[in-house]
Amino acid sequence: MKEIHIIGGGLAGLSLGIFLRKRDIPVRLTEAANYPRHRVCGEFISGIEERQLKELGIDDQFGDAKLCYATAWYDEKGKFLQADLPHPAIGISRHLLDSRLAESFQQLGGQLESGTRAKVENEASEDRLQIVATGRARQKEGGWLGLKCHLSGFELESDLEMHMSDGGYLGLSSIEYGKVNACGLFKLNKELKVSRESAMEVYLESCGLGSLLKRIQRSDRDDDSCIAVNAFEFGVQPSPDSSRQFCIGDRFSVIGPFTGHGMTLALESSLISGKWIEKYAAGLLNRDQTISGASREMRETFRRRLLMSSALHPFLTTRTGRKFFAGMARSGFLPFRALLRMLR
Ligand SMILES: Cc1cc2nc3c(=O)[nH]c(=O)nc-3n(C[C@H](O)[C@H](O)[C@H](O)COP(=O)(O)OP(=O)(O)OC[C@H]3O[C@@H](n4cnc5c(N)ncnc54)[C@H](O)[C@@H]3O)c2cc1C
């Protein structure tokens, strides 16, 4: 059997590695960081099915996760929406989940090289299949800043609170061991001077979310978990040559974080790719057939959700859109559950 080389040990790379090892396919995975490590992520997994987790072989990794059943949405006038989720979402930190998956991958005989940055190859070679699971493509100028930190002792009013403002939004949700993850997306403001620890406070204040900031300040912040990311955009990601590079997860496409669905897309992309790679490893498909087949299936499977996410994004991030969204919700005309279904 041919060895598969995965670059990037986030959710997409690790879950694919486990899927392939469960089928005895030799896998080497190179990850730039060391585990455990924090990621900018809402840590709210919504829309993944139990059967998909089972098929990937990772359904036993969510033991300490917090199940989230309800959500509440706020703007500057207060709460405008309270709703039950059609299916419970999974709240678990990437700090815990990714390191567990890395351990499971190694226990299954996968070869893990952490703390090593790999070079993505552009040269096609029939003997080697390299999977690029390196996350969002770095853009020269991205207009967004993603921020996150973990809090202890924060009293949530719902399993997931979403706070909207003109400058961006912040989600707060339950994760393992009674902790709360605060994660948001803000319009990048280069005039604001911030440090890693102060960034969220500065942005919340500048967006008019001062009362939420006061609630956050009453809780204990884990300073090690404060991280930021920028220079990225949403949608299908630019690839130097998609017929030569086999991209999965966020490296293939990025969905709006408000959907709580990016990790689900990452896991689904591993499942789709894993089935094509199985045939490649068995010699039934060549490299080009494998890459083009998997990429086509991912594009078709994700198209509707990516389109819906791009169409809804302005409703949450522009003043007019947000007023319309909140107004519809306040008057009881927002088809919230139907919108959620279209994003799944
Ligand atoms: C603000 C924000 C909030 C979000 N909230 C949610 C949410 O609530 N729910 C949800 O489902 N999704 C959310 N997402 C999206 C989610 O985080 C991503 O969809 C998910 O992390 C994608 O997983 P991945 O494995 O493709 O990429 P990543 O998790 O980004 O992993 C990529 C890995 O590749 C490694 N790497 C990169 N380059 C190299 C290299 N050259 N060599 C070796 N290793 C390399 C990196 O170190 C990293 O570990 C959010 C995203 C943002 C920005």
The ligand as an ORCA input file, in Angstrom:
! r2SCAN-3c Opt
* xyz 0 1
  C     -13.590     33.266     14.517
  C     -13.880     31.861     14.120
  C     -14.857     31.134     14.804
  C     -15.174     29.828     14.435
  N     -16.135     29.155     15.109
  C     -16.485     27.914     14.733
  C     -17.501     27.191     15.424
  O     -18.063     27.648     16.416
  N     -17.832     25.957     14.962
  C     -17.227     25.407     13.880
  O     -17.594     24.285     13.492
  N     -16.239     26.038     13.233
  C     -15.858     27.281     13.626
  N     -14.843     27.932     12.973
  C     -14.180     27.262     11.846
  C     -13.250     26.131     12.305
  O     -12.318     26.614     13.239
  C     -12.527     25.570     11.088
  O     -13.481     25.277     10.098
  C     -11.729     24.308     11.422
  O     -10.734     24.606     12.374
  C     -11.092     23.752     10.155
  O     -10.252     22.672     10.505
  P      -8.957     22.361      9.597
  O      -8.377     21.122     10.140
  O      -9.306     22.435      8.159
  O      -7.966     23.594      9.839
  P      -7.219     24.055     11.199
  O      -7.998     23.693     12.388
  O      -6.907     25.488     10.930
  O      -5.892     23.189     11.179
  C      -4.850     23.386     10.269
  C      -3.565     22.856     10.881
  O      -2.533     22.869      9.906
  C      -1.310     23.252     10.524
  N      -0.412     23.749      9.466
  C      -0.588     24.835      8.674
  N       0.418     24.929      7.787
  C       1.238     23.862      8.007
  C       2.444     23.374      7.402
  N       3.009     23.990      6.364
  N       3.012     22.242      7.896
  C       2.444     21.585      8.939
  N       1.313     21.988      9.544
  C       0.709     23.104      9.089
  C      -1.734     24.295     11.553
  O      -0.768     24.411     12.587
  C      -3.067     23.706     12.062
  O      -2.900     22.890     13.190
  C     -14.498     29.230     13.348
  C     -13.486     29.937     12.663
  C     -13.181     31.247     13.056
  C     -12.113     32.002     12.311
*
